[in-house]
Amino acid sequence: MPVYLDHAATTAVYPHVAEAMAQQQRLVGNPSSLHTAGRAARRVIEESRERLAGALGARPSEVIFTSGGTESDNLSIAGIFRARRDADPRRSRIVVSAVEHHAVLDCVEALAARDGATVTWVPCEATGEVTASAVREAIELDPASVALVTVMWANNEVGAVNDVPAIAEVTQAHGIPLHVDAVQAVGHLPVDMSTCGADAVSISAHKVGGPVGAGALLLRRDREVVPLVYGGGQERQVRSGTLDTVGALGMSLAVEYAVTHLAREADRLAALRDSTIEGAMALDRGIIAGGVWKPSDVTHRLPGNAHLLVPGCDGDSLLYLLDAAGVEVSTGSACQAGVPQPSHVLLAMGLAERAARGALRVTFGHTSVASDVDAFLAALPAAVDRARRAAGTT
């Protein structure tokens, strides 16, 4: 069996979650129907809503079920922007960090192209972190023009964690809504809607042991949002469409389990991450860690993220060579895999294009074990040597 080390892209469904979903899948019932089967499905939906809210410090009424992180990002960013601009045409500016996932970046760029939004890009530190002071500086260029701020909780490529409460203090001081993409954070970092200060938080099930195709937007009750999709208005008139009972159940069970075991699992994953980074740097191949990293730290970097910069190599070559050796890793965001261009995250961190091309993202999840690290480190030297020969750098 291949060694799977790309859990930031997607991770395995927890066995107990898969079993519960399989049982629910055998039942029929539209949650919007009023007969017995429909009411039974609705009960599962509402119990899942309460379970998810309880795990993430939200009120059940703040949970809007979606099809995943991408929809949640688009719904909150486009929806809040349009609502704020409709209320005050001066509010046409979006403040966004330069290291966001493409689900955020592409949405913002589409709003600029089609809705007349102006965009202020917030730079990051060399570690990939986005600071509250950088957000403040961007807002204070013209606070009255800002429709919303969007900053991710944790970076999907280099694992850098942002101080969301500190950023929220800045946005709240100006009365500006804050959207946070927490897709990589939930289940790995303490995410609490009641204390983080954000107005909207996007999450996805398949990053945390739940099913693909299920997600949620945690949205403050008083936050106006223009819908993206119209129809039955099933979710607070903000999101229409027949609710996915099986997906909502699976996501809520997975998030609840991950949050319950968060502290212990974070320490376990951090040990695997640290062994990977230390082992790779000890191979005498000039490999260094990308982003912010200190051994055992689970505050400033995601516990399961080992990002490596390998000089003289193309990341894609390394990926295929490692894959041929039975080890599956990534070069960055799966949504951009195969695109022959360096990571926008690494370029924003100040890396030269050549250095940015030699990146590997090794990420761990609940099925990862120490032998996975051993397999990766055993396969890495030969892969690096062959990739450098192919690139003509040896």
N, C-alpha and C positions, 0 to 999 in steps of 0.2 A: 504493500500500500504506500502511495506517496505520502510524504510529510507535508502537511498543510500548514503554512505559516502566513496566511493572508486573511486573518480574522477581522481586520478593519474593513475589508470589502464585504464579507458576509461570514457568519459563523454558524455552526451547527445548531439545530433546534434542540432544546433540552428534551430528553426522553419523556419526562412527565408532561411536558407541553404538547409534544407530538401525540401522545396517547389521549389527552383531553380533547385535542382538536379532532382526532379521528372519531371519537365518540360523538362529538357535536356534528361532524360532517354527515353522519348517518341520519340526522334529524332534519325535518323539513319545517319551514316557517319563515315568513318575511317579518322582520321586527316591526314593520309598520301596519301589519294586518291586525284586525281586532279579534279574530277567532282564537281558539285555544292554542294552536300551534304558533300563531303570530305572537301571542302574549308570552309564550314560553321563550321564544327567541328574544323578545324585548327584555325579558328578565335577565337573560344571559348578557345582553348588551349593557344593561344598567349596572349589573354586578361587576362586569369588566371595567366599566367607567369608574365605579367607586374604587375598585382594586387598584387601577392605574393611578387615580388621583391620590389615594392613600400612600402609594409608594413614592410619589414625586412631590408631595407637599402641596397639592392643588385641591381645589374644590371640584367635586364631580361635574358641576355646571361649567367648569372651565375646560373640560376635555372634549375636543372635537376629533372624532375619528376620521382618518384620511387613508389614502392608499400607500403612504410612506413618507420619508423625509423630503423628497423632492416636491411632492404636492404641498406638504406643510409649509416648506420654505416659500414656494410661489404664492400660496394662498395668503400667507401673512404679509409678505413684502408687497406684492401687487395690491392686495386688498386694503392694507393700511395706507399705502401711498395714495390710492385713489380716493379713499374716504377722507383723508386729511386734505388733499388738494381740492376736493369738492367743497369742503367746509371753508377753505381759505386758499384761493388760487395762488397766493404767494408761496405756499408750502410745496415747492416743486423739487426740492433737493433731497437726495438720499446720501447719507453718510455710511460708507461701507468699507470694511477692511480689505486690503489688497490680497489677502491669503485665504479668502473664503472658498468653499466648495463651489463647483460650477453650477449647482442647483441654485445658488444665490447669485453668483456673478452673472450668469446668463440671463436670469430673471431681471436683474438690475439693468443690464445692457439693453434688454428688450424694452423695458420701460423708458429708457433714454431714447431709443430709436422710434418707438411708437406712441408714447404718451408724453413726450416732451420733458421727461425728468432730466435734471442735471445731477451729476454724480461727483461726490468728493471722496477720493480714495484715501483711506487712512493707512499710512505706512506701518510696517511692523519692525520690531527689533531684529537684530541679527540672529536671535534665537527662535524667531517665528512668533513671538508673543506680541500681542496688541495691547498697548497700555491705555489706562484711563486718561492720562495726560494727552496722548495723541488724539484720542476721540474728542476731548475737550477743545483742543486746538482746531480741529476740523469743524466742530459745531460753531465755535465763536467767530469763524469767518463771517457768518451771518445767521444767527440763531433763528430769526423769524422766517427764514426760507426753508428750514429743515422739516421734511415730512416724517422721516423716521431714521433711526440708526440700526444697522444690522451687523452684528459681530458674532462669530462662532465661539462656542464654549471651549472646544478643544480641536486642534487642527488634525485633519484626517491624514496628513502626510508625515509631518515631523512630530506630532504628538504634543505640541506646545499647548499649555492650558492658560486661558485668559482669566483675569480676575473680573468675573461678571458683576458681582455686587458693586465693585468700585466703578465700573463703567456705568452701571445703572444709576449710581449716585449723580454722575455727571448729566446723564440724559434727563433724570427726574428734576434736576435743578433748573433745567430749561423747559420742562413740560413737554419733552419729546419722547414718543414711544420707542421702546427698544425691542427688537427681535433678536433672538439667539438661536442659532442652529446648534442643538445639543445632541445631534445624532451620534457622535463619537463619545460623548460624555456619559450618557445614561447607562447605568450599570457598572461604570468604571470610576466615576467621581460622584461625590454627593451633589445631587441636583434637587433643589427644593424651590418650588414655585413660590412658596409663601415668603421666602427670605431673599431670593436672588435679585428681585427688583425689576425683572424683565416683564414686558407686557405680553410677549408671545414667545413660546419655546417650541421648537420643532423636534420631534423624535421619530425614530424608525425601529420596527420590531426586529428585523433580521440582523442587526448589529449586536443584539443582546440575547440571542437564543430563542427568538420568536420567528414567525413566518415571514417570508418575502411577500410584499404587497400589502402590508399593514403598517400604519403609522398613526400619529396623532399630532394635533396642534393644541398646546396648552395656551388658552387665550383668556385674558382678563375679561370679565363680564361687561365692563364699561367701555371696552375698546371697539370702536366702529370698524367694520371690515366690509368692503365691497366684494361680493362673491365672485369666484371665477366660473362656477358652473351653476346653472339654474335648473330647477325642477321641483322636487318635493320639499326642499328646505329642511331635510331631516335633522341636520345638526345646527340648531340655533338660527336657521335661515342663512347661515354662513356657508354651509357646504351641503349640496344636494346629492342624492344617490342612495340606492338601497344599501343599508349598512351590512358589512361583512361580519356576521356573527362569529364565524369560526376564527377569522383573523383577529377580531377584537379580543376574543377569549384568549387566544394564544399569546398575543402581545401582552396582555395584562398579567398573565401567569408568568411569562418570561421576565418582565420587568420587576415584578414583585420578588421573584426568586433571586434575581441578580442583585437587587438593592439589599435584600436581607443578608446576602453573603458577601457584600461589597468589600468590607474591610479586609477580611481574610483572603479573598480572591485577589484583591489589589496587591497585597504583599507577595502572594505566590507568583503572580504574573510579573511583578517587578523583578523578582529574583531571576526568572527566565530571561527577561529583557536585559538585565545587567550582565548575566552570563554571556549572552549573545554579543553585546557590545564589547565587553572586555575580551572575550575570546577572539573576536574579529580583529580588534586592534593589536592583539598579541601575535597575529599571523605574519608580521613583518612584510605587509603588503601596502603600508601607508594608509590604511583605512582609518577613518575617524567617525565619530558620532555626529549626526546632523541634529540641529536644534539644541534645546537646553537639556542637559543631562547631568545628574548626580546620582551615584549609586543609592538605591533604596528610596529615592524620592518618588512619591506618588501624588505630589501636590502641583508641581510645575510641568510635569510631563505625564502623559497617559501611561499607566503601569505596564500595558502590554505592547507598547510601541518602541521598536528598536530601528531607528533610521540610520543608515550607514552611507557614507560618501566614499566611493572607491575611485581613486584617481586613475586616469588613463584608460577608463573603460566606458562603454555605453551600457546604461542600465538595462536596455532591452536585450543586449547580448548576454549579460549576466543572468537575466531572468530565464532565457531559453536554455542556457547551459545548465543552470541549476534545475530547471524543470526536467531536462533530459537525465539528470542525476537523481531524480525522484524527490526533489525539494521544491515546493511551490511557494513563491514569494511575489512581491509586487515592486513596481518602480514608483508608485504613487497612487493617485486616485483611480479606482477601477473604472470610473465613468470616462476617463480619458486614456485608458490603456490602449496602446497601439498607435497613438498619435505621435508622429516623429518630431516632437518639440520638447524642450526642457520644461520642467515644472514651473508654473507661475509662482508657486509658493517659494521655491528655492531662489528664483530670480528676485522676488520681493525681499528676501532675506539678505540680498547683496552678493550672492554667489555668481561667479562668472558662468557663462553658458556652458563652457566645457566641463567645469566642475559639477554643474547642476545635472548634466547628462549622466553622470556616473553614480546615480543614487539607487539604493535598494531600501524598500520598506518591508521589514520583517515584523509581523504582528501576531500576538498570541491571544488565545481565547480559552474558554472553559474546558476544551478537550486537549489542550496543549500539555506536554510533559517534558521532563528534562532530556529525554532521548531525542526529542525534536531538535533541541539546540545542538546536541552532539552531531546529528546528521547534517545539519546546516553547516556547522563549522568544518566538518570533514569534507564536504563537497565544495566549499567556498574557494580554497586556494587554487585548485585546478581550474575552476571556472574563471577566476580572476586572471590567471596566467593565459588561458586561451582567449579571453576577451581582449586582453591587451595585445596579444599577437595579431588578432583580427583587426584591431584599431591601429596597428603599427606604432604602438607606444612602448614596445620593449626592444 
